[in-house]
């Protein structure tokens, strides 16, 4: 049975907070999968050549791979936060991996496609699209959601690039830890085409793309207290939200602390919850009690085994 996802628009101020699982349906790795891919780069000779282009000798790159392998963390972000001496090498690895994952057909695959569901909730006539009360905070470096929205708007309404760019920009998408570069319609150089950058090791484009990744990815250092510009924007958006949803999120304590969810007005929130795929009831209770300051309800029926799409359809009011 087909489902009509269309809805007039999102009229309540809503914030989505995205973790790695949110990009999983579109061909991107989870945190643990990204770790495995980074470690496999240690066997790829072109990786050392690319790191060398930015002044990192082979023995240092090997030390990075070894230390990350033995660090007992699934998060490259967490590792680089503590081991800032490997920051650029880690950013090169992330850029290489995520660039290859950028494949346009994956954005329209239809399997667990929560982007399409969300777009249905946003869809109205083109002139009113900007009235949607939605903001998105993402811990992800990939550019899949922006590309999806731009492509969907162009093909649904038949508008010009300029008109669609303005429409996408009415929905704040804050990359809290930065991103691997701008898309061409955002002024960047690299299209959303899934390049295997390792095969471009002798191509001038590779150096440009990697430089964009090094510049664009922003990992806060251990013990950082002062909020970045991105987190300051996030705090303002969250303070006004009536509905907040974590999607594909791992509830890392540092990320929760930096979002300052304990400062949210409980009385203002009409719904605050999130996906809990793979978490046990005890783990959900601990996250609620210790991290979310009783402002979020993670106890959703059957949510432990639900995809983001199913979670949105069954538990979320947009």
C-alpha distance (Angstrom), angle and dihedral (degrees) to the residues before:
residue distance angle dihedral
X1 . . .
X2 3.80 . .
X3 3.77 119.5 .
X4 3.78 124.4 -143.4
X5 3.79 104.0 -139.2
X6 3.79 95.4 -179.2
X7 3.79 118.9 124.7
X8 3.80 131.1 170.5
X9 3.83 94.5 -107.8
X10 3.79 142.1 -69.7
X11 3.79 105.5 -76.9
X12 3.83 101.0 169.3
X13 3.81 116.3 76.7
X14 3.80 101.5 -100.1
X15 3.80 132.2 -178.5
X16 3.80 124.0 -165.7
X17 3.82 116.8 -160.2
X18 3.80 111.3 -158.8
X19 3.79 129.8 -156.2
X20 3.80 129.4 -177.3
X21 3.80 92.8 -79.0
X22 3.80 89.7 64.8
X23 3.82 91.6 68.8
X24 3.81 94.9 41.7
X25 3.85 95.5 94.3
X26 3.81 88.7 57.6
X27 3.78 98.1 57.2
X28 3.81 100.9 -87.4
X29 3.81 124.8 128.1
X30 3.78 126.8 -110.6
X31 3.79 116.8 -123.9
X32 3.81 92.7 -89.6
X33 3.81 92.3 45.8
X34 3.80 90.9 49.5
X35 3.80 88.6 53.4
X36 3.80 90.8 54.6
X37 3.80 91.9 48.3
X38 3.80 92.1 49.3
X39 3.80 91.1 51.5
X40 3.81 91.4 49.5
X41 3.80 88.5 58.3
X42 3.79 85.5 71.2
X43 3.82 86.6 74.5
X44 3.82 94.2 48.1
X45 3.80 111.4 92.6
X46 3.85 94.9 -160.0
X47 3.81 88.6 60.7
X48 3.79 90.4 66.5
X49 3.80 90.6 48.6
X50 3.77 91.9 52.3
X51 3.78 92.5 48.7
X52 3.80 88.3 49.2
X53 3.83 89.3 56.9
X54 3.79 85.9 65.8
X55 3.79 95.1 46.1
X56 3.82 101.1 -94.9
X57 3.80 114.4 135.4
X58 3.79 122.2 -138.9
X59 3.79 95.5 -108.7
X60 3.81 91.1 53.9
X61 3.81 91.5 50.4
X62 3.80 89.9 49.4
X63 3.81 89.2 50.4
X64 3.80 88.8 53.4
X65 3.81 92.1 52.4
X66 3.80 92.5 46.3
X67 3.80 95.2 46.8
X68 3.80 93.2 47.4
X69 3.81 91.3 48.0
X70 3.80 91.3 52.8
X71 3.81 96.8 39.6
X72 3.83 96.5 91.4
X73 3.80 92.4 -135.1
X74 3.79 129.2 116.8
X75 3.80 91.5 -157.6
X76 3.79 120.3 87.5
X77 3.82 86.6 -170.1
X78 3.80 92.6 57.5
X79 3.80 91.2 45.5
X80 3.82 93.6 51.6
X81 3.77 91.2 45.6
X82 3.80 89.0 62.6
X83 3.82 97.4 32.4
X84 3.78 101.9 45.7
X85 3.83 91.4 161.5
X86 3.82 86.1 76.3
X87 3.80 94.4 45.8
X88 3.82 99.5 114.4
X89 3.80 93.6 42.8
X90 3.79 90.4 51.5
X91 3.79 91.6 49.1
X92 3.81 90.3 50.8
X93 3.81 89.8 52.3
X94 3.81 92.7 48.3
X95 3.80 92.2 48.5
X96 3.80 92.6 49.3
X97 3.79 93.3 51.0
X98 3.79 99.5 42.4
X99 3.79 94.1 44.3
X100 3.79 89.9 59.0
X101 3.82 89.9 50.4
X102 3.80 93.9 58.0
X103 3.80 100.5 103.4
X104 3.80 118.7 154.9
X105 3.85 96.1 -148.1
X106 3.82 89.5 58.5
X107 3.82 88.8 62.7
X108 3.79 90.8 62.8
X109 3.80 101.2 34.7
X110 3.81 95.7 118.4
X111 3.82 93.8 -140.1
X112 3.79 109.7 121.8
X113 3.79 86.8 -21.2
X114 3.77 102.9 174.1
X115 3.82 91.9 159.8
X116 3.80 88.5 67.2
X117 3.80 90.9 47.6
X118 3.81 90.7 51.0
X119 3.79 91.6 47.2
X120 3.78 88.5 53.8
X121 3.80 88.9 56.9
X122 3.81 90.2 50.3
X123 3.78 95.8 45.5
X124 3.76 116.9 112.9
X125 3.78 129.2 125.5
X126 3.79 110.9 -43.9
X127 3.79 94.6 -111.3
X128 3.81 91.5 58.1
X129 3.80 97.0 44.0
X130 3.81 90.8 98.2
X131 3.82 90.4 61.0
X132 3.81 92.2 72.4
X133 3.81 110.0 117.0
X134 3.80 97.5 -141.3
X135 3.79 133.4 128.2
X136 3.79 128.0 176.7
X137 3.79 128.2 -151.1
X138 3.77 113.7 -169.6
X139 3.78 132.7 -174.8
X140 3.81 88.3 -165.8
X141 3.80 126.0 104.0
X142 3.79 96.5 -152.2
X143 3.80 124.6 101.2
X144 3.79 98.9 -143.4
X145 3.80 99.7 117.0
X146 3.80 94.6 49.9
X147 3.80 90.8 48.1
X148 3.80 91.7 48.1
X149 3.81 93.8 51.1
X150 3.80 93.0 46.5
X151 3.81 93.0 48.2
X152 3.80 93.7 44.6
X153 3.80 93.0 50.1
X154 3.81 92.9 49.0
X155 3.77 94.0 49.0
X156 3.82 98.1 40.4
X157 3.79 97.9 46.2
X158 3.81 102.7 22.9
X159 3.78 91.9 -132.8
X160 3.81 128.7 153.0
X161 3.79 123.4 -91.5
X162 3.79 90.3 -107.8
X163 3.80 93.2 53.0
X164 3.82 92.5 47.2
X165 3.80 92.6 47.5
X166 3.80 90.0 55.0
X167 3.81 90.3 48.4
X168 3.83 93.7 50.7
X169 3.79 90.3 48.0
X170 3.81 91.0 59.2
X171 3.81 87.1 71.7
X172 3.82 107.7 67.2
X173 3.82 110.0 -133.9
X174 3.80 107.5 -173.4
X175 3.80 116.3 -167.5
X176 3.78 98.6 -155.2
X177 3.80 93.0 -165.6
X178 3.79 96.0 30.7
X179 3.80 128.2 -111.1
X180 3.79 140.2 -102.2
X181 3.81 94.3 -97.5
X182 3.78 142.3 -59.5
X183 3.78 123.4 -66.9
X184 3.83 118.0 -117.8
X185 3.80 92.0 -100.7
X186 3.82 86.9 53.6
X187 3.79 92.2 52.1
X188 3.83 97.8 -91.8
X189 3.81 130.4 127.4
X190 3.80 105.3 -132.1
X191 3.82 119.6 79.9
X192 3.78 122.4 -146.0
X193 3.81 93.2 -99.8
X194 3.81 108.8 121.8
X195 3.79 99.7 -112.4
X196 3.78 118.2 -168.1
X197 3.77 92.6 -134.2
X198 3.81 92.7 -170.0
X199 3.80 88.4 67.7
X200 3.80 88.5 54.8
X201 3.80 93.3 57.7
X202 3.80 92.5 124.4
X203 3.80 93.0 40.6
X204 3.78 121.2 99.1
X205 3.82 89.4 -135.2
X206 3.80 91.3 67.5
X207 3.79 93.0 60.5
X208 3.81 90.7 48.4
X209 3.80 93.1 49.6
X210 3.78 93.2 46.8
X211 3.79 91.2 48.2
X212 3.82 88.4 53.3
X213 3.80 89.7 52.3
X214 3.82 93.6 48.2
X215 3.79 89.8 49.4
X216 3.79 96.9 40.4
X217 3.81 101.9 46.6
X218 3.81 111.3 82.9
X219 3.80 116.7 -166.9
X220 3.78 115.7 178.8
X221 3.78 117.0 -131.1
X222 3.79 122.6 -114.5
X223 3.77 112.1 -80.1
X224 3.79 94.2 16.0
X225 3.80 108.1 159.6
X226 3.79 105.0 168.1
X227 3.81 108.4 85.2
X228 3.79 118.9 -120.1
X229 3.80 120.8 -123.1
X230 3.80 88.9 -98.4
X231 3.80 93.6 52.2
X232 3.81 91.2 45.9
X233 3.81 88.5 55.7
X234 3.79 89.0 47.5
X235 3.80 92.2 52.8
X236 3.81 90.9 53.2
X237 3.80 92.9 49.3
X238 3.81 93.4 46.4
X239 3.80 92.2 48.5
X240 3.81 89.9 60.9
X241 3.80 98.6 41.0
X242 3.77 124.3 115.1
X243 3.81 93.7 -175.3
X244 3.80 125.0 35.7
X245 3.80 125.5 179.0
X246 3.81 130.8 -175.6
X247 3.81 110.3 -149.7
X248 3.81 124.1 -169.4
X249 3.78 88.1 -11.8
X250 3.80 128.0 155.2
X251 3.85 97.2 -156.1
X252 3.79 94.0 -131.0
X253 3.83 106.6 -172.3
X254 3.81 94.1 -128.9
X255 3.81 92.6 51.9
X256 3.80 91.7 47.7
X257 3.79 91.1 49.0
X258 3.78 92.7 50.4
X259 3.80 91.3 51.5
X260 3.84 88.5 56.7
X261 3.80 93.7 -141.1
X262 3.80 89.0 162.2
X263 3.81 87.8 70.5
X264 3.79 95.6 56.2
X265 3.79 118.5 115.9
X266 3.80 105.5 -110.1
X267 3.79 92.3 -161.1
X268 3.79 92.5 54.9
X269 3.80 94.4 52.9
X270 3.79 114.6 91.2
X271 3.80 94.4 179.8
X272 3.80 130.6 4.8
X273 3.78 119.7 169.2
X274 3.79 143.2 118.0
X275 3.76 148.2 -156.7
X276 3.79 116.7 -75.4
X277 3.78 101.2 -173.1
X278 3.80 109.6 173.0
X279 3.81 95.5 1.7
X280 3.80 121.6 124.5
X281 3.83 122.7 -129.1
X282 3.81 89.2 -108.4
X283 3.81 91.2 52.7
X284 3.81 90.7 48.7
X285 3.79 91.0 50.8
X286 3.81 91.4 49.9
X287 3.80 91.9 49.6
X288 3.79 91.4 49.6
X289 3.78 93.5 46.8
X290 3.80 100.6 40.8
X291 3.80 104.4 29.2
X292 3.78 112.8 19.2
X293 3.81 97.6 47.5
X294 3.83 93.9 -136.0
X295 3.78 90.9 -65.2
X296 3.80 95.9 109.5
X297 3.79 130.2 54.8
X298 3.80 111.6 -148.4
X299 3.80 95.8 169.0
X300 3.78 99.0 103.8
X301 3.79 121.3 157.7
X302 3.83 111.4 -101.2
X303 3.80 90.5 -13.1
X304 3.82 92.2 129.8
X305 3.78 89.5 75.6
X306 3.78 100.4 33.6
X307 3.77 128.9 111.2
X308 3.79 117.2 -131.1
X309 3.79 89.8 -103.2
X310 3.81 93.0 54.1
X311 3.79 91.1 43.8
X312 3.80 91.6 53.6
X313 3.77 92.8 47.6
X314 3.80 95.7 48.3
X315 3.79 105.8 32.9
X316 3.79 111.9 20.2
X317 3.77 130.6 84.0
X318 3.80 111.6 -152.9
